[in-house]
Amino acid sequence: MEVLIADDHPVFRKGLRRAIEEQPGSWRVREAADGEEAVKLCRAHRVDALILDVSMPRLDGLGTMRRLREENLPVRAMLLTMHDDEELITAGMELGVLAYVLKDDDIADCLRALHLLLEGKHYLSPSLFNRFMQTRQDVNALKPAKPDLSQLTVTERKILGLIADDLTSKEIAARLRCSVHTVNAHRQNLSTKLGLSGTHSLLKFAYDYRQGSPDG
């Protein structure tokens, strides 16, 4: 298998190379000290797996992936990073990176990721996975539930629009030719269906609804 390690730390690079070459099977491992050199080697040789350090001179890991995609050089890639950064994982996913390993993880994690990478499978080191999932849970916990507008009747939607126009219940009643009591009942139903509470919450929601972004 053809493996390319791109990392600007020669000691780390050679240690990882030695560990890979000691694996069962036939391995050819090449080395690059930066992203520019890695791209050149990918052009010149068939590369089955590319192991990329995120932080490198001249061209970093993500920049290397962008260059490879621009040049239509298909390669399965793994990113090595010192930080559990969710934005990095997301950016890498968009560029087609399949595996993510922290540099302070055990070498066995890197080798496990390499074998999965060669099979075209995804790998996320346990520490990165835990951080990624925790961040997702925190975001979801803070995100307000989106009201289901499909449950509103035609009349309720019309009243919501009139509320956004700053019309009072009396003015809305005159516009719809119904009683103020009926309008107030509709307002109460709107608040209940949309999960709103407070004096001005329905008015604020109505403004957002008129602007086409009722759920923010």
C-alpha positions, 0 to 999 in steps of 0.5 A: 500500500502506498502511504504519504505522511505530510508533517513538518516534524521529522521525528514524528514523521519517521516514527509514524513511518516506522510504525506503519512499515512494521505492520503486516503486509507490503507498505511503501511510505513516502514523506513530505515536510509541507503541503506543497511537497505533498501535492507534488508527490500526489501528482507523481505517485499513486497514493492510497492513503494521505496522512496530513498534519493540520499545521504545516508551513507553505500549505497547511492540511486543509489547504492541501486538501483544497488543492488536491480537490481542485486538481481532481487528485483522488486520495483518501486522507487523514488529518492529524491535529493537536486540538479538538476543534469541531470547526476543523472537523466540519471543514475537513468533512466538506473537503472529503477527509475521512479520518481525524486523529489527535497527535497525542493519541496512542500510535495504535489509534493512528494505525487503526484509523489508517486501516479504516481509511484504506477501506474507505471508512470514517474514523474519529479518535475517541477524544475528538468524538466525545468533544464533537458530540458534546458540542452538538448536544450543547448547541441543541440544548440551547436551540429553541424548538421551532414552532410548527406553522403547519398547524395554524388555520388560514384565519390564524395565519391571517390574524398573525399577519394583522398583528404584525401590522400593529393592529389592535384586536378591535381593528382586527375584528373590524377588518375580519368582520367578527367580534373582539372576543373571537379575535382574542380567542384566536390570539390565545390559540396562536400563543398555545400552538406556538408555545409562546408566553408573555405579553409581547411574545406573540407580537414579536413572533408576528414580526418575525413571521412577516419577515419570513423567519419565524423560527430565527 
